[in-house]
C-alpha cells in the first residue's frame, strides 16, 4: 500500500511544476548606526514595504508559495513592535503559503523569536515556521523541507545533516536552507560552510529540485545547475553587497527550472571615489550629487575625494556636500580613500584680499595644510571668514 | 609744516609781538628756544597758533575766548607764516569782533583767499599733509611731563611705521577676519583660560554615558548569548548523562548482589564468634577457680611455718629488751650525778672569773688616773716655761748684735785715740758746728762746750770768741755714733750692760732646754693616744667600785686556776656518763622496735592464715566442687568445635574478596548517585536557562542595544565633529595670534630704533626699552636693570616722554608739524640737561622744535639753537 502511494506521488510530481518566490535575509529590526533617527525610521519602513511588494509580486505571479531562507529577523531579541509590524504586513498580504526558516540571526533556541507569545499570537495562518526537517506538502508530490538553525553556531550546517536523510523518492522537493557556500564568499567560515559540490550533487541526484539559500545578501547563483540560488536581501544593507534588493521567482519541476530576478528594493548604498582637479570636476560632482533620477532620500553615500582644490573650490564643495547631507539618507567621507588636498591659488588670495599679519597667518596655514587636515580646515575657515568680511 | 613767523595782536595781554621762528626759510628745521619770564606770553604763542589753525575767526569756542585780553575791547588777532610742503602760507585771523580771515599762499598753486573759504582751505591743506591729532600729541607741556604720547591710532605715524615694516598693516577686512576668528574660537573655548566650553564637555559626557549604557546592554546581550550557548551544551550533555546513569545502575545492582552474599557469611561468622566467646569465657572461669583453690592450700601450709618462726623470734627479742632496760636505768643515774658535779664546778669557776676581772678593772682605773694627772701637771709646767721664755728676748742673735755694736764702739774709740780731732767751730752767739762734714746750727746756750771737750779733750773758752778747728772730727764722730748706737740698743733691750745681756741670754737658753725636757716627757706620757682620748677614757671610769676585801691579783689568779681544773674534770665525767646512757638507749630502742615489728608481723600472718582457712573452708563446702574438672573438660571441647566453624567461614569470605566487594559496591553506588545528581542538575539548569532566556529575550534587548549603538555613533560623530571644529578654530586663532605678535614686533621697530637712538645718547649704550601695544614705553633698561615706567623717577619719566615725542617727530619728518615743548624738563638734573642738549639738536635736524621756557639757562646746552627772548 505504501509503495503504491509513493509511486502515485512520483507520477504526479513528474508532471508538476510549481512557482515559488524565493527571498531571504530580511533581518527585520536591523539598524544602521550612521543614520539619523528619521532616516532610520524610513529605512525600517521601506524594508517592510519591500516585503509587501514581494508578496504582491507573488500574488501577481500566482506563486504557490513564498520561502524565506533564513534571518527573517535580525536577532531573536528584537522589539515586540518589530514582530507585530512584520506579522501585520504578512497578514495584510495575499494569503499565499509562506515558509519562514530560522537561521543564524534568529535560531530556534529558547529565546527564539518564533517561540515568543507575540509571534505566536500574531502569526497569520498562511505563514509556517520551519522548526524541523519535516516535509510540508504544498501540492501533490511537492514538498518544502527546511533545514532550520537551532543555535547561532552550528558546527555542521543543518542542511548537511538533512542531506544525508534524503533520497530520490520521486517528489518535487524544495529545500530551504541558510549558510555560506565555499565558492560564494562563504569560505571564510571555518564552521558549517556548505560545499558547492555537495549542493550540486544533491540536485543532480534528484534528491531535491531546488535549494533556496539565504545568508548572502547579493543575488547569486551557486553552481552550474541553476537549481541553487541565493536570492539576496530584498533591501540592501551594506555598500559591500554587489546585487541586493531582489527576490527570485522560481518555477521548478523535476525536469526544468526557471529563475527570474525581480527588483523590489528601493535603497542603495553607494561608494564613490571622485577626483577633483579643476572647476569642471567639481561641477560634475555637484551635478552628480543632484541627479534627479536618483532616489537620494534612500541613498547611503560614502564619498572619497581625491585631488587638489583651491579654497574657493573647497568652499563650494563644502556647500554642496552640506546640501547633499540634507537630502541624502546619509553622506559620509570614505576616510580610507580620502586624499583631497587644499591648495590656495592666487585667485584665492585676491579674493580674500588679506594683508599684514593675517596674510602671514594665511601663508603659514597654507604651508601646513598638505600634511595637516586641521591646518587645511583652518585655512578654509580663514577663507570663509575673509570672504564674508569682504562682502 | 614749518613755522616761519608768528604775530600776535591783543592776545592775552600781548599787544603786538612778532616772533620770527626761522630767518632762513630754506632751513626750517632746528631748535628754537623762546625764553621769557612767566606771563611773558610763551604759551600764548602756541595757543594762538593752534587757534589760528583750528578755529574759524567767528568761533565762540572757549579756546578762542581765552585769547581775548581781559578788560580790553580790541579783538585778538593772530597771523602766521608757515610752510606746508613746497608752499608758503601767510595766514591771518582776527577773532570775535569783526572776524577776519585772510590767506595768501605762494609757491606752487598760489592762491589768495579770505573768510571761511580761507579757513576751510587751510584745514584741508593741513589734513592732507599731516595728522593734526598726532601733531599735537607730540607737544609736551608741564601738565604732560611724564606721559607717553597717545600715538597708537595716529594715522600719520601708522603710515610711517607701515612703510618701515614694508608690510601693509591690517585693514578693515583683516580686522573683521581676526574678530570673527576670535569669536569663532570663543564659541569653543573660554577666552581667559583657553579651556573647552561646557557645551563641548557635556557632549563628551553624553557620549561617555551612552557608551556606558551600550556596554551594559552589550553585557546583557552577551549574557543571553552565553545562556543560550550553555543551554545548547546542556542539551547535548543530557543524553550522554542518561546513558551513563543506565550503565551505572547496572553496575550498582551487580555489586549489591555480591555484597548480600558476603553479608550472609558475615552474619554466620558473627553468631559463631559469639558462641565461641561465651564458651571460652565459661572455660576460663572454671580454670581460674581450680587454680585458686590449689594456690590457697599451698599458701596455708607456707604461712603456718612462718608463724612458728616468728613466735620464737618474738620471745627472744622480748628477753633481751628487759635486760637492756635495767642497764639503761643505771646509766641514767650515773649521768645525773656527773651533771650535778659539773654544774657546781662551773659556778665556782665563774665566781673566780668575776673576782679576777674586778681586780683588773681597779688596776686599770688607777693607771689612767695617774697618767691624766701627770699630763695636766706637765701642761701647767710647760705653760710657765713658755711664759718665761717669752719674757726673755735675749736670743743668741740679739746678743751677737749687741756684741757687734760694742765692738764698733771699741774700734771707734781706739781710732779716735790714735788721731787728733778735726773739729771746726764758727760761732758767735749762734754758730754753726760742722762735725764730720755735717753742719749743725746751734743756738746759744746749748751745751756744746762740754760735748766738744768730751770728744776732743779740748777745753773750750768763750764760744763767742773762739773759732776752733778740730781736724780729726771724723773719728770722733764715728766713735760718738757707735757709742750712741750701742746705748740705743741696750736701752731698747732694757739692759745696762752687755754682760747683763749675756746673763739673760744664758737664762733664756736654760729655759729652752727645760721646755724641751717637759715636751719629751709629755709626748712619752701621751704615747699613741690623744689628749681627748685620755680624757674620754677617764670620764668612762667607774669610780664607785667597792674594793673592800678584794684580794690581790696573784691570789685571785691561783683561785681561778683551781676552779678551772675542777670544772674540766666534772665536764669530762659528765660527757662519759651521757655517752654511755645514749648508747644504751639506742640499743634499747632498736631492740624495742624489733620486738614491736615481730609482734605486728606475727599478728598479720595469723590474720591472713585465718582468712585463707575461711576461704578454703568455703571452697570445700561449695556444691559443685566435685564436678569442676568434668565441667572444665566439656567447656574445652565446645570451644574447639566453634573455632573450627569460624575458620571455615573466614576462609569463604577471604576467597570471595569481601573487602573489595564492599569498596566496589560503595564506588558503584556513589557513581550512580553522582550521575543522577549531575543529570538532575543539568535538567534543572536547562530549565532555569530556558526561563532566563525567555525573560531576558522578551523585551527587545537586541533592538535597544542597536538603538544605543546608533546613538553612540551619532554622539561620537557629533563630538568628533565638534572637537575637529574646535581644533580648527584654535589653530586659526593661534596662528593669527602668533603672526600678530610677530607683526607687532616688526611694526614698532622704526619707532623703537628712533627712541633707542635718542635714549642711548641720553642714558648711554645700555639703554633699552619695551614698547606696549599702544606704542608707549612700558619699561626702560639701563645698566642691567629693567624698570617699569611707573617705577622711574619723575625726571626720567619726563625725559622718556620727551624722547618718545622726538622719535615720533623724527619719523614723521616733513609730514610732521612744528613741535612745541612748553616749560618741559623741570625735573631734569644738570648732567642730563647737558646730554638733552645733544638730543634736541639731533632731533632738530629733521624737524622744527620750539622750546618755550622761562629759564633759558636750562637749554644753553642745545647747540645751534635759535634763541628768542621775550
Interface residues (C-beta under 8 A of the other chain):
Chain A: X29 X30 X31 X32 X33 X34 X35 X36 X40 X74 X75 X76 X77 X78 X79 X80 X81 X82 X109 X110 X111 X115 X116 X150 X151 X152 X153 X352 X353 X354 X355 X356 X357 X358 X359 X360 X361 X364 X365 X374 X375 X377 X378 X381 X382 X385 X386 X388 X389 X390
Chain B: X167 X168 X169 X170 X171 X172 X173 X174 X176 X177 X178 X180 X181 X184 X221 X224 X225 X228 X229 X231 X232 X689 X690 X693 X694 X696 X697 X698 X699 X700 X701 X702 X703 X704 X706 X707 X709 X710 X712 X713 X714 X717 X724 X727 X728 X729 X731 X732 X735 X736 X738 X739 X740 X742 X743 X744
